[in-house]
Amino acid sequence: MRTRLVLAAGLSALLSGCAVIAVADTAASIAVKGVGLAADAAIGTVRITGKAVGAAADAVLPGAER
């Protein structure tokens, strides 16, 4: 009976550890995806701003017509 109790306690401790690791892994994955989305948004904003600045410069500066 005592062996079963110790075995059950050990298995439940292992399962609890796995659950904690799974939750931490999920949280880390969500954080990494969030950073990736923020970086994509920032890069997209820079590209749009660059295109707008380029268009404004083309309109103002004299140069060859396209």
mmCIF file as Biopython writes it, N, C-alpha, C and O atoms, coordinates in Angstrom:
data_model
#
loop_
_atom_site.group_PDB
_atom_site.id
_atom_site.type_symbol
_atom_site.label_atom_id
_atom_site.label_alt_id
_atom_site.label_comp_id
_atom_site.label_asym_id
_atom_site.label_entity_id
_atom_site.label_seq_id
_atom_site.pdbx_PDB_ins_code
_atom_site.Cartn_x
_atom_site.Cartn_y
_atom_site.Cartn_z
_atom_site.occupancy
_atom_site.B_iso_or_equiv
_atom_site.auth_seq_id
_atom_site.auth_asym_id
_atom_site.pdbx_PDB_model_num
ATOM 1   N N  . MET A ? 1  ? 0.829  -1.191 0.000   1.0 0.0 1  A 1 
ATOM 2   C CA . MET A ? 1  ? 0.000  0.000  0.000   1.0 0.0 1  A 1 
ATOM 3   C C  . MET A ? 1  ? 0.873  1.253  0.000   1.0 0.0 1  A 1 
ATOM 4   O O  . MET A ? 1  ? 0.587  2.219  -0.708  1.0 0.0 1  A 1 
ATOM 5   N N  . ARG A ? 2  ? 1.931  1.230  0.794   1.0 0.0 2  A 1 
ATOM 6   C CA . ARG A ? 2  ? 2.808  2.397  0.891   1.0 0.0 2  A 1 
ATOM 7   C C  . ARG A ? 2  ? 3.540  2.627  -0.424  1.0 0.0 2  A 1 
ATOM 8   O O  . ARG A ? 2  ? 3.742  3.772  -0.827  1.0 0.0 2  A 1 
ATOM 9   N N  . THR A ? 3  ? 3.937  1.553  -1.094  1.0 0.0 3  A 1 
ATOM 10  C CA . THR A ? 3  ? 4.630  1.668  -2.376  1.0 0.0 3  A 1 
ATOM 11  C C  . THR A ? 3  ? 3.718  2.303  -3.414  1.0 0.0 3  A 1 
ATOM 12  O O  . THR A ? 3  ? 4.159  3.137  -4.205  1.0 0.0 3  A 1 
ATOM 13  N N  . ARG A ? 4  ? 2.467  1.918  -3.415  1.0 0.0 4  A 1 
ATOM 14  C CA . ARG A ? 4  ? 1.506  2.490  -4.358  1.0 0.0 4  A 1 
ATOM 15  C C  . ARG A ? 4  ? 1.311  3.980  -4.105  1.0 0.0 4  A 1 
ATOM 16  O O  . ARG A ? 4  ? 1.201  4.769  -5.043  1.0 0.0 4  A 1 
ATOM 17  N N  . LEU A ? 5  ? 1.269  4.351  -2.849  1.0 0.0 5  A 1 
ATOM 18  C CA . LEU A ? 5  ? 1.110  5.763  -2.498  1.0 0.0 5  A 1 
ATOM 19  C C  . LEU A ? 5  ? 2.302  6.582  -2.975  1.0 0.0 5  A 1 
ATOM 20  O O  . LEU A ? 5  ? 2.138  7.667  -3.532  1.0 0.0 5  A 1 
ATOM 21  N N  . VAL A ? 6  ? 3.500  6.054  -2.752  1.0 0.0 6  A 1 
ATOM 22  C CA . VAL A ? 6  ? 4.717  6.747  -3.189  1.0 0.0 6  A 1 
ATOM 23  C C  . VAL A ? 6  ? 4.753  6.824  -4.709  1.0 0.0 6  A 1 
ATOM 24  O O  . VAL A ? 6  ? 5.096  7.865  -5.270  1.0 0.0 6  A 1 
ATOM 25  N N  . LEU A ? 7  ? 4.403  5.739  -5.375  1.0 0.0 7  A 1 
ATOM 26  C CA . LEU A ? 7  ? 4.373  5.720  -6.839  1.0 0.0 7  A 1 
ATOM 27  C C  . LEU A ? 7  ? 3.344  6.707  -7.376  1.0 0.0 7  A 1 
ATOM 28  O O  . LEU A ? 7  ? 3.627  7.429  -8.331  1.0 0.0 7  A 1 
ATOM 29  N N  . ALA A ? 8  ? 2.174  6.749  -6.789  1.0 0.0 8  A 1 
ATOM 30  C CA . ALA A ? 8  ? 1.134  7.680  -7.222  1.0 0.0 8  A 1 
ATOM 31  C C  . ALA A ? 8  ? 1.570  9.129  -6.998  1.0 0.0 8  A 1 
ATOM 32  O O  . ALA A ? 8  ? 1.323  9.992  -7.840  1.0 0.0 8  A 1 
ATOM 33  N N  . ALA A ? 9  ? 2.209  9.388  -5.879  1.0 0.0 9  A 1 
ATOM 34  C CA . ALA A ? 9  ? 2.696  10.747 -5.605  1.0 0.0 9  A 1 
ATOM 35  C C  . ALA A ? 9  ? 3.776  11.138 -6.602  1.0 0.0 9  A 1 
ATOM 36  O O  . ALA A ? 9  ? 3.809  12.272 -7.080  1.0 0.0 9  A 1 
ATOM 37  N N  . GLY A ? 10 ? 4.651  10.205 -6.909  1.0 0.0 10 A 1 
ATOM 38  C CA . GLY A ? 10 ? 5.717  10.484 -7.883  1.0 0.0 10 A 1 
ATOM 39  C C  . GLY A ? 10 ? 5.162  10.743 -9.270  1.0 0.0 10 A 1 
ATOM 40  O O  . GLY A ? 10 ? 5.604  11.666 -9.955  1.0 0.0 10 A 1 
ATOM 41  N N  . LEU A ? 11 ? 4.203  9.943  -9.688  1.0 0.0 11 A 1 
ATOM 42  C CA . LEU A ? 11 ? 3.597  10.145 -11.005 1.0 0.0 11 A 1 
ATOM 43  C C  . LEU A ? 11 ? 2.825  11.459 -11.081 1.0 0.0 11 A 1 
ATOM 44  O O  . LEU A ? 11 ? 2.879  12.156 -12.094 1.0 0.0 11 A 1 
ATOM 45  N N  . SER A ? 12 ? 2.113  11.792 -10.021 1.0 0.0 12 A 1 
ATOM 46  C CA . SER A ? 12 ? 1.376  13.056 -10.050 1.0 0.0 12 A 1 
ATOM 47  C C  . SER A ? 12 ? 2.335  14.247 -10.073 1.0 0.0 12 A 1 
ATOM 48  O O  . SER A ? 12 ? 2.046  15.273 -10.688 1.0 0.0 12 A 1 
ATOM 49  N N  . ALA A ? 13 ? 3.464  14.105 -9.407  1.0 0.0 13 A 1 
ATOM 50  C CA . ALA A ? 13 ? 4.467  15.182 -9.450  1.0 0.0 13 A 1 
ATOM 51  C C  . ALA A ? 13 ? 5.023  15.336 -10.851 1.0 0.0 13 A 1 
ATOM 52  O O  . ALA A ? 13 ? 5.242  16.455 -11.315 1.0 0.0 13 A 1 
ATOM 53  N N  . LEU A ? 14 ? 5.256  14.212 -11.535 1.0 0.0 14 A 1 
ATOM 54  C CA . LEU A ? 14 ? 5.746  14.278 -12.906 1.0 0.0 14 A 1 
ATOM 55  C C  . LEU A ? 14 ? 4.713  14.904 -13.832 1.0 0.0 14 A 1 
ATOM 56  O O  . LEU A ? 14 ? 5.057  15.721 -14.686 1.0 0.0 14 A 1 
ATOM 57  N N  . LEU A ? 15 ? 3.475  14.533 -13.671 1.0 0.0 15 A 1 
ATOM 58  C CA . LEU A ? 15 ? 2.429  15.102 -14.511 1.0 0.0 15 A 1 
ATOM 59  C C  . LEU A ? 15 ? 2.273  16.592 -14.257 1.0 0.0 15 A 1 
ATOM 60  O O  . LEU A ? 15 ? 2.058  17.363 -15.193 1.0 0.0 15 A 1 
ATOM 61  N N  . SER A ? 16 ? 2.377  16.995 -13.024 1.0 0.0 16 A 1 
ATOM 62  C CA . SER A ? 16 ? 2.276  18.418 -12.705 1.0 0.0 16 A 1 
ATOM 63  C C  . SER A ? 16 ? 3.415  19.187 -13.353 1.0 0.0 16 A 1 
ATOM 64  O O  . SER A ? 16 ? 3.215  20.283 -13.875 1.0 0.0 16 A 1 
ATOM 65  N N  . GLY A ? 17 ? 4.611  18.608 -13.319 1.0 0.0 17 A 1 
ATOM 66  C CA . GLY A ? 17 ? 5.762  19.256 -13.945 1.0 0.0 17 A 1 
ATOM 67  C C  . GLY A ? 17 ? 5.582  19.390 -15.447 1.0 0.0 17 A 1 
ATOM 68  O O  . GLY A ? 17 ? 5.940  20.409 -16.039 1.0 0.0 17 A 1 
ATOM 69  N N  . CYS A ? 18 ? 5.023  18.348 -16.058 1.0 0.0 18 A 1 
ATOM 70  C CA . CYS A ? 18 ? 4.774  18.405 -17.502 1.0 0.0 18 A 1 
ATOM 71  C C  . CYS A ? 18 ? 3.762  19.488 -17.838 1.0 0.0 18 A 1 
ATOM 72  O O  . CYS A ? 18 ? 3.905  20.194 -18.837 1.0 0.0 18 A 1 
ATOM 73  N N  . ALA A ? 19 ? 2.744  19.617 -17.005 1.0 0.0 19 A 1 
ATOM 74  C CA . ALA A ? 19 ? 1.727  20.636 -17.248 1.0 0.0 19 A 1 
ATOM 75  C C  . ALA A ? 19 ? 2.323  22.032 -17.127 1.0 0.0 19 A 1 
ATOM 76  O O  . ALA A ? 19 ? 2.005  22.923 -17.913 1.0 0.0 19 A 1 
ATOM 77  N N  . VAL A ? 20 ? 3.187  22.212 -16.138 1.0 0.0 20 A 1 
ATOM 78  C CA . VAL A ? 20 ? 3.833  23.521 -15.960 1.0 0.0 20 A 1 
ATOM 79  C C  . VAL A ? 20 ? 4.718  23.838 -17.153 1.0 0.0 20 A 1 
ATOM 80  O O  . VAL A ? 20 ? 4.721  24.964 -17.650 1.0 0.0 20 A 1 
ATOM 81  N N  . ILE A ? 21 ? 5.466  22.848 -17.612 1.0 0.0 21 A 1 
ATOM 82  C CA . ILE A ? 21 ? 6.335  23.056 -18.770 1.0 0.0 21 A 1 
ATOM 83  C C  . ILE A ? 21 ? 5.505  23.355 -20.011 1.0 0.0 21 A 1 
ATOM 84  O O  . ILE A ? 21 ? 5.876  24.216 -20.809 1.0 0.0 21 A 1 
ATOM 85  N N  . ALA A ? 22 ? 4.393  22.657 -20.184 1.0 0.0 22 A 1 
ATOM 86  C CA . ALA A ? 22 ? 3.530  22.895 -21.340 1.0 0.0 22 A 1 
ATOM 87  C C  . ALA A ? 22 ? 2.951  24.302 -21.311 1.0 0.0 22 A 1 
ATOM 88  O O  . ALA A ? 22 ? 2.896  24.976 -22.339 1.0 0.0 22 A 1 
ATOM 89  N N  . VAL A ? 23 ? 2.521  24.745 -20.138 1.0 0.0 23 A 1 
ATOM 90  C CA . VAL A ? 23 ? 1.965  26.104 -20.021 1.0 0.0 23 A 1 
ATOM 91  C C  . VAL A ? 23 ? 3.049  27.145 -20.287 1.0 0.0 23 A 1 
ATOM 92  O O  . VAL A ? 23 ? 2.805  28.135 -20.978 1.0 0.0 23 A 1 
ATOM 93  N N  . ALA A ? 24 ? 4.243  26.925 -19.740 1.0 0.0 24 A 1 
ATOM 94  C CA . ALA A ? 24 ? 5.338  27.871 -19.970 1.0 0.0 24 A 1 
ATOM 95  C C  . ALA A ? 24 ? 5.735  27.893 -21.439 1.0 0.0 24 A 1 
ATOM 96  O O  . ALA A ? 24 ? 6.039  28.953 -21.986 1.0 0.0 24 A 1 
ATOM 97  N N  . ASP A ? 25 ? 5.734  26.724 -22.082 1.0 0.0 25 A 1 
ATOM 98  C CA . ASP A ? 25 ? 6.069  26.651 -23.502 1.0 0.0 25 A 1 
ATOM 99  C C  . ASP A ? 25 ? 5.040  27.395 -24.342 1.0 0.0 25 A 1 
ATOM 100 O O  . ASP A ? 25 ? 5.393  28.111 -25.279 1.0 0.0 25 A 1 
ATOM 101 N N  . THR A ? 26 ? 3.781  27.226 -24.006 1.0 0.0 26 A 1 
ATOM 102 C CA . THR A ? 26 ? 2.714  27.920 -24.731 1.0 0.0 26 A 1 
ATOM 103 C C  . THR A ? 26 ? 2.837  29.433 -24.548 1.0 0.0 26 A 1 
ATOM 104 O O  . THR A ? 26 ? 2.693  30.192 -25.506 1.0 0.0 26 A 1 
ATOM 105 N N  . ALA A ? 27 ? 3.101  29.863 -23.325 1.0 0.0 27 A 1 
ATOM 106 C CA . ALA A ? 27 ? 3.255  31.299 -23.063 1.0 0.0 27 A 1 
ATOM 107 C C  . ALA A ? 27 ? 4.445  31.865 -23.830 1.0 0.0 27 A 1 
ATOM 108 O O  . ALA A ? 27 ? 4.367  32.968 -24.371 1.0 0.0 27 A 1 
ATOM 109 N N  . ALA A ? 28 ? 5.536  31.120 -23.879 1.0 0.0 28 A 1 
ATOM 110 C CA . ALA A ? 28 ? 6.723  31.587 -24.615 1.0 0.0 28 A 1 
ATOM 111 C C  . ALA A ? 28 ? 6.430  31.662 -26.107 1.0 0.0 28 A 1 
ATOM 112 O O  . ALA A ? 28 ? 6.860  32.600 -26.778 1.0 0.0 28 A 1 
ATOM 113 N N  . SER A ? 29 ? 5.702  30.684 -26.628 1.0 0.0 29 A 1 
ATOM 114 C CA . SER A ? 29 ? 5.357  30.694 -28.054 1.0 0.0 29 A 1 
ATOM 115 C C  . SER A ? 29 ? 4.487  31.899 -28.397 1.0 0.0 29 A 1 
ATOM 116 O O  . SER A ? 29 ? 4.682  32.547 -29.426 1.0 0.0 29 A 1 
ATOM 117 N N  . ILE A ? 30 ? 3.533  32.189 -27.531 1.0 0.0 30 A 1 
ATOM 118 C CA . ILE A ? 30 ? 2.651  33.341 -27.766 1.0 0.0 30 A 1 
ATOM 119 C C  . ILE A ? 30 ? 3.469  34.634 -27.717 1.0 0.0 30 A 1 
ATOM 120 O O  . ILE A ? 30 ? 3.261  35.532 -28.534 1.0 0.0 30 A 1 
ATOM 121 N N  . ALA A ? 31 ? 4.392  34.730 -26.769 1.0 0.0 31 A 1 
ATOM 122 C CA . ALA A ? 31 ? 5.219  35.939 -26.657 1.0 0.0 31 A 1 
ATOM 123 C C  . ALA A ? 31 ? 6.081  36.118 -27.898 1.0 0.0 31 A 1 
ATOM 124 O O  . ALA A ? 31 ? 6.202  37.228 -28.416 1.0 0.0 31 A 1 
ATOM 125 N N  . VAL A ? 32 ? 6.678  35.037 -28.377 1.0 0.0 32 A 1 
ATOM 126 C CA . VAL A ? 32 ? 7.536  35.120 -29.572 1.0 0.0 32 A 1 
ATOM 127 C C  . VAL A ? 32 ? 6.708  35.514 -30.788 1.0 0.0 32 A 1 
ATOM 128 O O  . VAL A ? 32 ? 7.148  36.332 -31.595 1.0 0.0 32 A 1 
ATOM 129 N N  . LYS A ? 33 ? 5.516  34.941 -30.929 1.0 0.0 33 A 1 
ATOM 130 C CA . LYS A ? 33 ? 4.652  35.298 -32.056 1.0 0.0 33 A 1 
ATOM 131 C C  . LYS A ? 33 ? 4.238  36.755 -31.964 1.0 0.0 33 A 1 
ATOM 132 O O  . LYS A ? 33 ? 4.154  37.440 -32.983 1.0 0.0 33 A 1 
ATOM 133 N N  . GLY A ? 34 ? 3.974  37.241 -30.745 1.0 0.0 34 A 1 
ATOM 134 C CA . GLY A ? 34 ? 3.604  38.643 -30.567 1.0 0.0 34 A 1 
ATOM 135 C C  . GLY A ? 34 ? 4.730  39.581 -30.965 1.0 0.0 34 A 1 
ATOM 136 O O  . GLY A ? 34 ? 4.495  40.616 -31.589 1.0 0.0 34 A 1 
ATOM 137 N N  . VAL A ? 35 ? 5.946  39.220 -30.605 1.0 0.0 35 A 1 
ATOM 138 C CA . VAL A ? 35 ? 7.108  40.031 -30.996 1.0 0.0 35 A 1 
ATOM 139 C C  . VAL A ? 35 ? 7.272  40.008 -32.503 1.0 0.0 35 A 1 
ATOM 140 O O  . VAL A ? 35 ? 7.578  41.034 -33.112 1.0 0.0 35 A 1 
ATOM 141 N N  . GLY A ? 36 ? 7.072  38.849 -33.107 1.0 0.0 36 A 1 
ATOM 142 C CA . GLY A ? 36 ? 7.170  38.740 -34.562 1.0 0.0 36 A 1 
ATOM 143 C C  . GLY A ? 36 ? 6.135  39.599 -35.262 1.0 0.0 36 A 1 
ATOM 144 O O  . GLY A ? 36 ? 6.438  40.254 -36.259 1.0 0.0 36 A 1 
ATOM 145 N N  . LEU A ? 37 ? 4.912  39.600 -34.743 1.0 0.0 37 A 1 
ATOM 146 C CA . LEU A ? 37 ? 3.869  40.435 -35.343 1.0 0.0 37 A 1 
ATOM 147 C C  . LEU A ? 37 ? 4.181  41.912 -35.184 1.0 0.0 37 A 1 
ATOM 148 O O  . LEU A ? 37 ? 3.953  42.704 -36.099 1.0 0.0 37 A 1 
ATOM 149 N N  . ALA A ? 38 ? 4.704  42.283 -34.022 1.0 0.0 38 A 1 
ATOM 150 C CA . ALA A ? 38 ? 5.073  43.686 -33.805 1.0 0.0 38 A 1 
ATOM 151 C C  . ALA A ? 38 ? 6.193  44.098 -34.754 1.0 0.0 38 A 1 
ATOM 152 O O  . ALA A ? 38 ? 6.181  45.205 -35.293 1.0 0.0 38 A 1 
ATOM 153 N N  . ALA A ? 39 ? 7.159  43.208 -34.959 1.0 0.0 39 A 1 
ATOM 154 C CA . ALA A ? 39 ? 8.253  43.509 -35.889 1.0 0.0 39 A 1 
ATOM 155 C C  . ALA A ? 39 ? 7.724  43.634 -37.310 1.0 0.0 39 A 1 
ATOM 156 O O  . ALA A ? 39 ? 8.134  44.533 -38.044 1.0 0.0 39 A 1 
ATOM 157 N N  . ASP A ? 40 ? 6.817  42.745 -37.710 1.0 0.0 40 A 1 
ATOM 158 C CA . ASP A ? 40 ? 6.228  42.832 -39.041 1.0 0.0 40 A 1 
ATOM 159 C C  . ASP A ? 40 ? 5.486  44.151 -39.229 1.0 0.0 40 A 1 
ATOM 160 O O  . ASP A ? 40 ? 5.568  44.775 -40.287 1.0 0.0 40 A 1 
ATOM 161 N N  . ALA A ? 41 ? 4.764  44.565 -38.195 1.0 0.0 41 A 1 
ATOM 162 C CA . ALA A ? 41 ? 4.029  45.824 -38.281 1.0 0.0 41 A 1 
ATOM 163 C C  . ALA A ? 41 ? 4.984  47.002 -38.399 1.0 0.0 41 A 1 
ATOM 164 O O  . ALA A ? 41 ? 4.749  47.924 -39.181 1.0 0.0 41 A 1 
ATOM 165 N N  . ALA A ? 42 ? 6.064  46.970 -37.621 1.0 0.0 42 A 1 
ATOM 166 C CA . ALA A ? 42 ? 7.043  48.063 -37.682 1.0 0.0 42 A 1 
ATOM 167 C C  . ALA A ? 42 ? 7.721  48.118 -39.043 1.0 0.0 42 A 1 
ATOM 168 O O  . ALA A ? 42 ? 7.923  49.199 -39.597 1.0 0.0 42 A 1 
ATOM 169 N N  . ILE A ? 43 ? 8.069  46.960 -39.580 1.0 0.0 43 A 1 
ATOM 170 C CA . ILE A ? 43 ? 8.710  46.924 -40.901 1.0 0.0 43 A 1 
ATOM 171 C C  . ILE A ? 43 ? 7.748  47.425 -41.969 1.0 0.0 43 A 1 
ATOM 172 O O  . ILE A ? 43 ? 8.145  48.170 -42.865 1.0 0.0 43 A 1 
ATOM 173 N N  . GLY A ? 44 ? 6.485  47.020 -41.877 1.0 0.0 44 A 1 
ATOM 174 C CA . GLY A ? 44 ? 5.485  47.499 -42.828 1.0 0.0 44 A 1 
ATOM 175 C C  . GLY A ? 44 ? 5.305  49.000 -42.751 1.0 0.0 44 A 1 
ATOM 176 O O  . GLY A ? 44 ? 5.155  49.662 -43.778 1.0 0.0 44 A 1 
ATOM 177 N N  . THR A ? 45 ? 5.318  49.544 -41.541 1.0 0.0 45 A 1 
ATOM 178 C CA . THR A ? 45 ? 5.191  50.996 -41.363 1.0 0.0 45 A 1 
ATOM 179 C C  . THR A ? 45 ? 6.375  51.718 -41.973 1.0 0.0 45 A 1 
ATOM 180 O O  . THR A ? 45 ? 6.207  52.755 -42.615 1.0 0.0 45 A 1 
ATOM 181 N N  . VAL A ? 46 ? 7.572  51.181 -41.780 1.0 0.0 46 A 1 
ATOM 182 C CA . VAL A ? 46 ? 8.769  51.809 -42.358 1.0 0.0 46 A 1 
ATOM 183 C C  . VAL A ? 46 ? 8.707  51.764 -43.877 1.0 0.0 46 A 1 
ATOM 184 O O  . VAL A ? 46 ? 9.074  52.736 -44.538 1.0 0.0 46 A 1 
ATOM 185 N N  . ARG A ? 47 ? 8.251  50.659 -44.436 1.0 0.0 47 A 1 
ATOM 186 C CA . ARG A ? 47 ? 8.148  50.561 -45.900 1.0 0.0 47 A 1 
ATOM 187 C C  . ARG A ? 47 ? 7.157  51.575 -46.452 1.0 0.0 47 A 1 
ATOM 188 O O  . ARG A ? 47 ? 7.435  52.234 -47.454 1.0 0.0 47 A 1 
ATOM 189 N N  . ILE A ? 48 ? 6.006  51.701 -45.807 1.0 0.0 48 A 1 
ATOM 190 C CA . ILE A ? 48 ? 4.992  52.659 -46.263 1.0 0.0 48 A 1 
ATOM 191 C C  . ILE A ? 48 ? 5.522  54.080 -46.143 1.0 0.0 48 A 1 
ATOM 192 O O  . ILE A ? 48 ? 5.344  54.894 -47.050 1.0 0.0 48 A 1 
ATOM 193 N N  . THR A ? 49 ? 6.175  54.376 -45.022 1.0 0.0 49 A 1 
ATOM 194 C CA . THR A ? 49 ? 6.745  55.712 -44.826 1.0 0.0 49 A 1 
ATOM 195 C C  . THR A ? 49 ? 7.815  56.000 -45.879 1.0 0.0 49 A 1 
ATOM 196 O O  . THR A ? 49 ? 7.871  57.100 -46.429 1.0 0.0 49 A 1 
ATOM 197 N N  . GLY A ? 50 ? 8.652  55.019 -46.152 1.0 0.0 50 A 1 
ATOM 198 C CA . GLY A ? 50 ? 9.698  55.182 -47.175 1.0 0.0 50 A 1 
ATOM 199 C C  . GLY A ? 50 ? 9.108  55.457 -48.540 1.0 0.0 50 A 1 
ATOM 200 O O  . GLY A ? 50 ? 9.616  56.298 -49.282 1.0 0.0 50 A 1 
ATOM 201 N N  . LYS A ? 51 ? 8.028  54.750 -48.882 1.0 0.0 51 A 1 
ATOM 202 C CA . LYS A ? 51 ? 7.384  54.979 -50.175 1.0 0.0 51 A 1 
ATOM 203 C C  . LYS A ? 51 ? 6.776  56.370 -50.236 1.0 0.0 51 A 1 
ATOM 204 O O  . LYS A ? 51 ? 6.850  57.038 -51.267 1.0 0.0 51 A 1 
ATOM 205 N N  . ALA A ? 52 ? 6.170  56.813 -49.128 1.0 0.0 52 A 1 
ATOM 206 C CA . ALA A ? 52 ? 5.564  58.147 -49.099 1.0 0.0 52 A 1 
ATOM 207 C C  . ALA A ? 52 ? 6.628  59.227 -49.221 1.0 0.0 52 A 1 
ATOM 208 O O  . ALA A ? 52 ? 6.440  60.206 -49.942 1.0 0.0 52 A 1 
ATOM 209 N N  . VAL A ? 53 ? 7.748  59.053 -48.519 1.0 0.0 53 A 1 
ATOM 210 C CA . VAL A ? 53 ? 8.842  60.032 -48.605 1.0 0.0 53 A 1 
ATOM 211 C C  . VAL A ? 53 ? 9.413  60.048 -50.011 1.0 0.0 53 A 1 
ATOM 212 O O  . VAL A ? 53 ? 9.702  61.113 -50.557 1.0 0.0 53 A 1 
ATOM 213 N N  . GLY A ? 54 ? 9.577  58.869 -50.596 1.0 0.0 54 A 1 
ATOM 214 C CA . GLY A ? 54 ? 10.100 58.796 -51.967 1.0 0.0 54 A 1 
ATOM 215 C C  . GLY A ? 54 ? 9.165  59.466 -52.963 1.0 0.0 54 A 1 
ATOM 216 O O  . GLY A ? 54 ? 9.623  60.168 -53.865 1.0 0.0 54 A 1 
ATOM 217 N N  . ALA A ? 55 ? 7.870  59.259 -52.811 1.0 0.0 55 A 1 
ATOM 218 C CA . ALA A ? 55 ? 6.901  59.881 -53.713 1.0 0.0 55 A 1 
ATOM 219 C C  . ALA A ? 55 ? 6.900  61.395 -53.547 1.0 0.0 55 A 1 
ATOM 220 O O  . ALA A ? 55 ? 6.815  62.133 -54.529 1.0 0.0 55 A 1 
ATOM 221 N N  . ALA A ? 56 ? 6.994  61.855 -52.308 1.0 0.0 56 A 1 
ATOM 222 C CA . ALA A ? 56 ? 7.039  63.301 -52.057 1.0 0.0 56 A 1 
ATOM 223 C C  . ALA A ? 56 ? 8.303  63.905 -52.645 1.0 0.0 56 A 1 
ATOM 224 O O  . ALA A ? 56 ? 8.259  64.983 -53.238 1.0 0.0 56 A 1 
ATOM 225 N N  . ALA A ? 57 ? 9.426  63.222 -52.488 1.0 0.0 57 A 1 
ATOM 226 C CA . ALA A ? 57 ? 10.681 63.726 -53.044 1.0 0.0 57 A 1 
ATOM 227 C C  . ALA A ? 57 ? 10.617 63.753 -54.562 1.0 0.0 57 A 1 
ATOM 228 O O  . ALA A ? 57 ? 11.100 64.702 -55.178 1.0 0.0 57 A 1 
ATOM 229 N N  . ASP A ? 58 ? 10.034 62.738 -55.174 1.0 0.0 58 A 1 
ATOM 230 C CA . ASP A ? 58 ? 9.899  62.726 -56.632 1.0 0.0 58 A 1 
ATOM 231 C C  . ASP A ? 58 ? 9.024  63.871 -57.112 1.0 0.0 58 A 1 
ATOM 232 O O  . ASP A ? 58 ? 9.274  64.446 -58.171 1.0 0.0 58 A 1 
ATOM 233 N N  . ALA A ? 59 ? 8.006  64.201 -56.342 1.0 0.0 59 A 1 
ATOM 234 C CA . ALA A ? 59 ? 7.100  65.276 -56.743 1.0 0.0 59 A 1 
ATOM 235 C C  . ALA A ? 59 ? 7.742  66.647 -56.600 1.0 0.0 59 A 1 
ATOM 236 O O  . ALA A ? 59 ? 7.447  67.554 -57.378 1.0 0.0 59 A 1 
ATOM 237 N N  . VAL A ? 60 ? 8.615  66.806 -55.615 1.0 0.0 60 A 1 
ATOM 238 C CA . VAL A ? 60 ? 9.191  68.119 -55.332 1.0 0.0 60 A 1 
ATOM 239 C C  . VAL A ? 60 ? 10.490 68.365 -56.095 1.0 0.0 60 A 1 
ATOM 240 O O  . VAL A ? 60 ? 10.701 69.455 -56.627 1.0 0.0 60 A 1 
ATOM 241 N N  . LEU A ? 61 ? 11.346 67.372 -56.149 1.0 0.0 61 A 1 
ATOM 242 C CA . LEU A ? 61 ? 12.664 67.556 -56.756 1.0 0.0 61 A 1 
ATOM 243 C C  . LEU A ? 61 ? 12.587 67.460 -58.280 1.0 0.0 61 A 1 
ATOM 244 O O  . LEU A ? 61 ? 11.910 66.593 -58.833 1.0 0.0 61 A 1 
ATOM 245 N N  . PRO A ? 62 ? 13.293 68.366 -58.936 1.0 0.0 62 A 1 
ATOM 246 C CA . PRO A ? 62 ? 13.316 68.272 -60.402 1.0 0.0 62 A 1 
ATOM 247 C C  . PRO A ? 62 ? 14.183 67.067 -60.816 1.0 0.0 62 A 1 
ATOM 248 O O  . PRO A ? 62 ? 15.178 66.750 -60.165 1.0 0.0 62 A 1 
ATOM 249 N N  . GLY A ? 63 ? 13.799 66.439 -61.860 1.0 0.0 63 A 1 
ATOM 250 C CA . GLY A ? 63 ? 14.568 65.290 -62.329 1.0 0.0 63 A 1 
ATOM 251 C C  . GLY A ? 63 ? 13.960 64.750 -63.592 1.0 0.0 63 A 1 
ATOM 252 O O  . GLY A ? 63 ? 13.061 65.346 -64.185 1.0 0.0 63 A 1 
ATOM 253 N N  . ALA A ? 64 ? 14.461 63.628 -63.982 1.0 0.0 64 A 1 
ATOM 254 C CA . ALA A ? 64 ? 13.974 62.991 -65.216 1.0 0.0 64 A 1 
ATOM 255 C C  . ALA A ? 64 ? 12.550 62.476 -64.987 1.0 0.0 64 A 1 
ATOM 256 O O  . ALA A ? 64 ? 12.235 61.924 -63.932 1.0 0.0 64 A 1 
ATOM 257 N N  . GLU A ? 65 ? 11.723 62.664 -65.970 1.0 0.0 65 A 1 
ATOM 258 C CA . GLU A ? 65 ? 10.354 62.191 -65.882 1.0 0.0 65 A 1 
ATOM 259 C C  . GLU A ? 65 ? 10.320 60.708 -66.181 1.0 0.0 65 A 1 
ATOM 260 O O  . GLU A ? 65 ? 11.133 60.195 -66.950 1.0 0.0 65 A 1 
ATOM 261 N N  . ARG A ? 66 ? 9.378  60.030 -65.569 1.0 0.0 66 A 1 
ATOM 262 C CA . ARG A ? 66 ? 9.283  58.580 -65.774 1.0 0.0 66 A 1 
ATOM 263 C C  . ARG A ? 66 ? 8.088  58.228 -66.566 1.0 0.0 66 A 1 
ATOM 264 O O  . ARG A ? 66 ? 7.850  57.051 -66.834 1.0 0.0 66 A 1 
#
